[in-house]
Amino acid sequence: MHVLDQSIIGLPDEPSLLAEVSLCLAEESDLPRFNQLLAKEHYLQNPTVVGRTLRYIAKYRGEWVALLVFSSAAYHLKARDRWLEWSPDEVQQRRNWLAQNSRFLVLANRMRWPNLGSQVLKLACQRLSEDWRKCFGEPVLAVESFIDPYRTQGTSYRAAGWQALGPTEGWERSWHDFYTDTKHPKELWVKALDPVSLAMVKMGQLPAGLTQAVLPPDCPLPTRQLGSLWQHFHDFITDPRKARGQRYELATILAISALALTAGCKGPHAIFEFADGLNHGQRRRLRCRRRPEARHEFDVPCERTFRRVLKVVSSDSLKDALVAWMKQEQPQALKLLHLDGKAVKNAAPAPPWKRKLQPEEESEIPLDQQKPKADKCLMLVNFMTSDQQLIDQIAVPSDTNEEAAVAAHWEKMDLAGVCLTSDAAHTTRNNCRKLTLEKGADYLFEIKGNQPHALAKAEQLLPGAFPPSGSDGREGTRPD
């Protein structure tokens, strides 16, 4: 019998009694007693939960009558996801809008307090979303819980408006995305705290105050090719680090970095988030560090490791290794090549050429377009195919611009039979002559307002629209 039943004489009738039950968040000073009661009285005998956590205490006239713990929702629940009508990607983006009632312990005598459990659950659901928003910056739209059918029938949850979705498959998450079969299925119960917002989300609308999590991009390569990438980096680049204290091979760090950058990640933090999202099969192919006493689980390097390694490895050697591996995987002859210039933020400009620039095509390119534009940040020019295969990359010297750097790089490339495309910046007479007459290449360049003389001449010689940029010739004048 609970101490409350012994200390309070003449308990009122049940409606009056339940009306005096209040719920509050546990304070720091309450945690030792809170955890001790869960460890002793709850059937799991474990007060530890993971992720975001809120702990509630239900009181009657100052005495504790029930304890609740809400934590982060489960990663994968097929029945819950079908109930929400969310795809696997949407579950990952929106899991922060869900919470799990991971512990519920009624301390009072249930024979004397038959509806206490449902009343406490009702009070918790009324305030959980706002408390969650104050603590973690986001509200809760729905809650979930697991019921052991061998111990209870979930009567309190049903009375509080929760819905049973059926038994689970009996799997329990033991670490990140690794699961073990407990051979003990439980009943899954759910409740919508904000049905209106859930309905809006189902219709593709994002309610005010809600933000979806940004997921790291998927691995851009199939798992079967990861071993080849790792081996190429291992054979191509010498490790500049000291052997003592190394936990991850250089090829592992560089292969993950190359995959992350190819997938669109920017910076060491994004690279680490990409690595953390790799499954254990991908980690194994990339030779990640095996977890102690876990045969099929692997750890990835931390963010600081990526930062340290990328500082000591030459960017040119990393680029050359990646280009060589792509050519090894796609050895077919080059037919189409596109130039794409990018500014790299927070990176120092490339060293200057240390030579005086010779103005080219003054009649076509205004003087302000010939001045150096790479003296503020690092400018890179990628030479890529239509399927994103990197053929080459150059850094633009700080005392010149992208157009001059590319024109000087033509001499180092074999372009026979290749068609080049780019933006209007590279449309100069010298470039076109060099590509066709000297390199044996073709080109598809644009002409825009940055070259007013060439644009005016083109408009004069080519009146009307013509394919591919205009009509098909059935309207207006089509030149022969």
C-alpha positions in Angstrom: 0.0 0.0 0.0 1.3 3.4 -1.0 2.3 5.8 1.9 -0.4 8.2 0.6 -3.1 5.8 1.6 -1.7 5.5 5.1 -1.1 9.2 5.7 -4.3 10.7 4.4 -7.4 9.8 6.4 -10.8 10.1 4.8 -10.0 10.4 1.1 -12.7 12.2 -0.8 -14.7 10.6 -3.6 -12.9 9.8 -6.8 -14.0 12.9 -9.0 -12.9 15.3 -6.2 -9.7 13.4 -5.6 -8.6 13.4 -9.3 -9.5 17.0 -9.6 -6.7 17.8 -7.1 -4.0 15.9 -8.9 -1.5 18.2 -10.5 1.5 17.7 -12.8 4.9 19.4 -12.8 8.2 19.0 -14.4 10.9 17.3 -12.3 13.6 19.7 -11.0 17.2 18.9 -10.6 16.8 18.2 -6.9 14.0 15.7 -7.6 16.1 13.5 -9.9 17.8 11.2 -7.3 14.5 10.2 -5.8 12.8 10.1 -9.3 15.5 7.7 -10.7 15.6 5.6 -7.6 11.8 5.0 -7.7 12.0 4.1 -11.4 14.9 1.7 -10.8 13.0 0.0 -7.9 9.3 0.1 -8.8 9.2 0.1 -12.7 9.4 -3.3 -14.3 12.3 -2.2 -16.6 14.3 -1.2 -13.5 16.2 1.3 -15.7 15.6 5.1 -15.4 18.0 5.9 -18.3 16.5 7.1 -21.6 18.1 8.6 -24.7 17.7 11.8 -26.7 15.6 14.7 -25.6 14.0 14.0 -22.2 11.2 15.6 -20.1 10.3 14.1 -16.6 7.0 14.7 -15.0 5.8 14.2 -11.4 2.1 13.9 -10.6 1.2 15.1 -7.1 -1.8 15.0 -4.8 -1.5 17.4 -1.8 2.2 17.4 -2.2 2.7 13.7 -2.3 4.0 11.9 -5.4 1.4 9.6 -7.0 2.9 9.0 -10.5 6.0 9.5 -12.6 6.3 9.9 -16.4 9.2 10.2 -18.7 8.9 11.5 -22.3 11.9 11.1 -24.7 12.8 11.2 -28.4 10.7 9.0 -30.6 11.8 5.7 -32.1 13.8 5.7 -35.3 11.7 3.1 -37.2 8.2 2.0 -36.5 6.3 0.7 -39.5 2.8 0.9 -37.9 3.4 4.4 -36.6 4.8 5.6 -40.0 1.8 4.2 -41.8 -0.5 5.9 -39.3 1.2 9.2 -40.0 1.3 8.5 -43.7 5.0 9.6 -43.8 7.6 8.1 -46.1 11.0 6.9 -44.7 12.7 10.2 -45.7 9.8 12.2 -44.2 10.1 10.3 -40.9 13.8 11.3 -40.7 13.0 14.9 -41.4 10.0 15.1 -39.0 10.9 12.8 -36.1 11.7 15.9 -34.1 7.9 16.5 -34.0 7.3 13.2 -32.2 7.9 12.1 -28.6 7.7 8.8 -26.8 6.3 8.1 -23.4 9.2 5.8 -22.4 8.4 5.4 -18.7 5.1 5.5 -16.8 4.9 4.5 -13.1 1.8 4.8 -10.9 2.9 4.9 -7.3 -0.6 5.1 -5.6 -2.7 2.0 -4.9 -4.6 1.5 -8.1 -7.5 -0.1 -6.3 -8.1 3.1 -4.4 -7.2 5.3 -7.5 -8.7 3.3 -10.4 -8.6 6.2 -12.9 -5.5 7.9 -11.8 -3.4 6.6 -14.7 -5.7 8.0 -17.4 -6.0 11.3 -15.5 -2.2 11.7 -15.3 -1.8 10.8 -19.0 -4.5 13.4 -19.9 -2.7 16.1 -17.9 0.7 15.2 -19.5 -0.7 15.3 -23.1 -2.3 18.7 -22.4 1.0 20.4 -21.6 3.6 18.3 -23.3 3.7 20.1 -26.6 4.2 23.6 -25.0 6.8 22.2 -22.5 8.7 20.5 -25.3 8.7 23.8 -27.3 10.1 25.8 -24.4 12.9 23.2 -23.8 13.8 22.2 -27.3 12.4 24.9 -29.5 9.8 22.7 -31.3 6.3 21.5 -30.4 5.1 17.9 -30.3 2.4 16.8 -32.8 2.0 13.2 -31.7 3.2 10.8 -29.0 3.9 7.1 -28.9 4.4 4.4 -26.2 5.0 0.7 -25.9 2.8 -1.5 -23.7 3.9 -5.0 -22.5 0.9 -7.1 -23.1 2.0 -9.7 -20.6 1.7 -7.1 -17.8 -1.1 -4.7 -18.7 -3.8 -4.2 -21.3 -3.2 -0.5 -21.8 -6.5 0.5 -20.1 -5.2 3.8 -18.9 -4.0 4.7 -22.4 -7.3 3.7 -24.0 -9.2 5.8 -21.4 -6.9 8.8 -22.1 -7.7 8.7 -25.9 -4.7 6.8 -27.1 -5.0 4.4 -30.1 -3.6 0.9 -30.3 -1.7 0.1 -33.6 -0.9 -3.5 -32.9 2.1 -5.5 -31.9 5.7 -4.5 -32.8 8.1 -7.0 -34.5 10.1 -7.4 -31.3 13.2 -5.5 -32.4 15.1 -3.2 -29.9 17.5 -0.5 -30.9 20.8 -1.2 -29.2 23.0 1.4 -30.8 22.3 4.1 -33.4 20.9 2.1 -36.3 21.7 -1.4 -35.1 18.9 -3.5 -33.7 18.6 -6.8 -31.8 15.6 -9.2 -31.7 14.2 -9.4 -28.2 11.7 -12.2 -29.1 9.2 -10.2 -27.0 6.8 -8.0 -29.1 5.0 -5.1 -27.4 1.9 -3.2 -28.2 2.3 0.2 -29.9 0.0 3.0 -28.8 -0.2 6.5 -30.3 -2.0 9.8 -29.8 -2.3 12.9 -31.9 -1.7 16.0 -29.8 -2.3 18.4 -32.7 -4.6 16.8 -35.2 -4.9 20.0 -37.3 -1.2 20.3 -37.8 -0.9 16.6 -38.6 -3.6 16.9 -41.2 -1.8 19.9 -42.8 1.5 18.0 -42.9 -0.3 15.1 -44.7 -1.5 17.5 -47.3 2.0 18.8 -47.9 1.6 22.1 -45.9 4.1 23.1 -43.2 2.4 24.7 -40.2 3.8 27.9 -38.8 6.5 27.3 -36.2 7.6 23.9 -37.6 10.8 23.2 -39.4 11.9 19.9 -41.0 15.3 18.6 -40.2 17.9 18.9 -43.0 19.1 15.4 -43.7 22.7 14.7 -44.9 22.8 13.7 -48.5 22.8 10.0 -49.6 26.0 8.4 -50.6 26.6 9.2 -54.3 28.1 5.8 -55.0 26.7 2.3 -54.8 28.2 0.3 -51.9 30.0 -2.1 -54.3 32.2 0.7 -55.6 33.3 2.1 -52.2 36.1 -0.5 -51.8 37.6 0.5 -55.1 37.6 4.2 -54.1 39.3 3.4 -50.7 41.9 1.2 -52.4 42.7 4.0 -54.9 43.3 6.6 -52.2 45.3 4.1 -50.3 47.6 3.4 -53.2 47.8 6.9 -54.6 48.4 9.2 -51.6 51.1 8.9 -49.0 50.0 9.5 -45.4 51.8 12.6 -44.0 50.8 11.9 -40.4 52.8 10.3 -37.7 52.0 6.7 -37.3 51.6 6.9 -33.5 48.0 7.6 -32.3 46.3 7.0 -35.7 42.8 5.5 -35.3 41.6 5.7 -38.9 43.6 5.1 -42.1 44.1 8.1 -44.4 42.3 6.4 -47.2 39.2 6.1 -45.0 39.1 9.8 -44.1 39.8 10.9 -47.7 37.3 8.6 -49.3 34.6 9.8 -46.9 35.5 13.4 -47.6 35.5 12.9 -51.4 32.1 11.2 -51.2 30.7 14.0 -49.0 32.0 16.8 -51.2 30.6 15.0 -54.3 27.2 14.8 -52.6 27.2 18.5 -52.0 28.5 18.8 -48.4 30.5 22.0 -47.5 32.9 22.0 -44.6 34.1 19.5 -42.0 30.9 19.6 -40.0 28.8 18.7 -43.0 31.4 15.9 -43.9 31.0 14.4 -40.4 27.2 14.5 -40.6 27.4 12.7 -44.0 29.8 10.1 -42.5 27.5 9.7 -39.5 24.6 8.9 -41.9 26.5 6.0 -43.6 25.1 2.6 -42.8 27.4 -0.1 -41.4 27.7 -1.9 -44.7 29.1 1.3 -46.3 31.4 1.9 -43.3 32.8 -1.6 -43.6 33.7 -1.1 -47.3 35.4 2.2 -46.3 37.5 0.4 -43.6 36.0 2.3 -40.7 37.1 1.4 -37.2 35.2 -1.7 -35.8 33.5 -1.1 -32.5 34.8 -3.2 -29.6 32.8 -6.4 -29.1 30.5 -5.6 -32.0 31.2 -7.6 -35.0 29.0 -5.8 -37.5 29.2 -2.2 -36.2 31.7 0.5 -37.2 32.6 4.0 -36.0 33.3 6.9 -38.3 36.0 9.7 -37.7 34.9 12.7 -35.7 34.7 16.2 -37.1 38.1 17.2 -35.6 39.7 14.3 -37.4 38.4 15.5 -40.7 39.6 19.0 -39.9 43.1 17.9 -39.0 43.6 15.6 -42.0 42.3 18.0 -44.6 44.8 20.6 -43.3 47.8 18.5 -43.9 46.8 16.7 -47.2 47.6 18.6 -50.4 44.5 19.6 -52.2 46.2 19.0 -55.6 47.0 15.4 -54.7 43.5 14.8 -53.5 42.1 16.3 -56.7 44.5 14.2 -58.9 43.6 11.0 -57.0 39.9 11.6 -57.4 40.2 12.5 -61.1 42.3 9.4 -61.8 39.8 7.1 -59.9 36.9 8.6 -61.9 38.8 8.0 -65.2 39.5 4.4 -64.0 35.8 3.8 -63.4 34.6 5.5 -66.5 37.3 4.9 -69.2 35.1 5.8 -72.2 36.3 8.6 -74.5 35.5 12.1 -73.6 32.8 13.7 -75.8 31.3 16.7 -73.9 33.0 19.0 -71.3 31.5 21.8 -69.3 33.3 24.6 -67.5 31.9 25.7 -64.2 33.6 28.4 -62.0 33.0 28.4 -58.3 34.0 30.8 -55.5 35.1 29.0 -52.3 34.1 31.0 -49.2 36.5 31.4 -46.3 39.4 30.2 -48.4 42.4 32.3 -49.2 43.0 33.2 -52.9 45.4 31.2 -55.0 49.0 32.5 -55.4 49.4 35.1 -58.2 50.9 34.4 -61.6 53.4 37.3 -60.9 53.3 38.4 -64.5 51.7 41.3 -66.3 48.4 40.4 -68.0 48.2 41.0 -71.7 44.8 42.4 -72.6 42.9 40.2 -75.1 40.2 41.1 -77.5 39.7 44.7 -76.3 37.0 45.2 -78.9 35.0 42.3 -77.5 35.6 42.4 -73.7 35.3 45.6 -71.8 38.3 46.7 -69.7 36.4 46.2 -66.4 35.8 42.5 -67.4 39.6 42.0 -67.8 40.6 43.0 -64.3 41.5 40.4 -61.7 38.4 39.0 -60.0 40.0 36.2 -57.9 41.8 38.4 -55.3 39.0 38.3 -52.7 38.5 34.5 -52.3 39.6 31.2 -53.8 38.2 30.7 -57.3 38.1 27.2 -58.8 37.1 26.1 -62.3 35.8 22.6 -62.7 36.0 20.7 -66.0 33.2 18.2 -65.8 31.2 15.9 -68.0 27.4 15.8 -68.3 27.3 13.0 -65.7 29.3 14.9 -63.1 32.7 13.2 -63.8 35.5 15.5 -62.9 38.1 15.7 -65.6 40.2 18.5 -64.2 40.2 21.5 -61.9 42.3 24.6 -61.7 42.6 27.4 -59.1 42.4 30.9 -60.6 45.5 33.0 -59.7 44.7 36.0 -57.6 46.1 38.5 -60.1 43.9 37.4 -63.0 40.4 36.2 -63.7 38.7 33.0 -64.6 38.7 33.6 -68.3 42.4 34.2 -68.6 43.2 31.2 -66.4 41.1 28.8 -68.5 42.6 30.1 -71.7 46.1 29.4 -70.4 45.1 25.9 -69.3 43.9 24.8 -72.8 47.5 24.0 -73.7 47.7 21.2 -71.0 44.5 19.4 -72.2 43.8 16.9 -74.9 40.5 18.2 -76.4 40.5 16.6 -79.9 36.9 15.6 -80.7 35.5 17.2 -77.6 32.6 19.7 -77.5 33.0 22.4 -74.8 30.2 24.4 -73.2 30.4 27.3 -70.7 28.8 30.5 -69.7 29.3 33.7 -71.7 32.5 34.7 -69.8 34.6 32.4 -72.0 33.1 33.5 -75.4 36.1 35.3 -76.9 37.5 35.1 -80.4 40.9 33.8 -79.2 39.2 31.0 -77.2 37.1 29.9 -80.2 40.0 30.0 -82.6 42.3 28.1 -80.2 39.7 25.4 -79.5 38.8 24.8 -83.2 42.1 25.5 -85.1 44.7 24.4 -82.6 43.0 21.8 -80.3 40.6 20.2 -82.7 37.6 20.8 -80.5 34.1 22.2 -80.9 32.3 24.6 -78.7 28.8 25.8 -77.7 29.3 29.2 -76.1 26.8 32.0 -75.2 27.0 35.7 -76.1 25.5 38.2 -73.6 25.8 41.8 -72.7 29.3 41.5 -71.2 30.5 41.6 -74.8 28.4 44.3 -76.4 30.4 44.5 -79.7 30.2 40.7 -80.4 26.5 40.6 -79.3 25.7 43.5 -81.7 27.6 41.8 -84.5 25.7 38.5 -83.9 22.4 40.2 -83.9 23.2 41.9 -87.2 24.4 38.8 -88.9 21.7 36.5 -87.5 18.4 38.3 -87.7 15.4 36.5 -86.2 15.3 33.4 -84.1 17.1 30.1 -84.9 17.5 26.7 -83.2 18.4 25.8 -80.6 17.8 29.0 -78.7 14.9 30.3 -80.8 12.0 29.0 -82.8 12.2 26.1 -85.3 12.2 28.5 -88.2 8.5 28.4 -89.0 8.1 32.0 -87.7 10.3 35.0 -88.5 13.4 34.9 -90.6 15.7 32.0 -90.5 19.2 32.6 -91.9 20.6 30.1 -94.4 
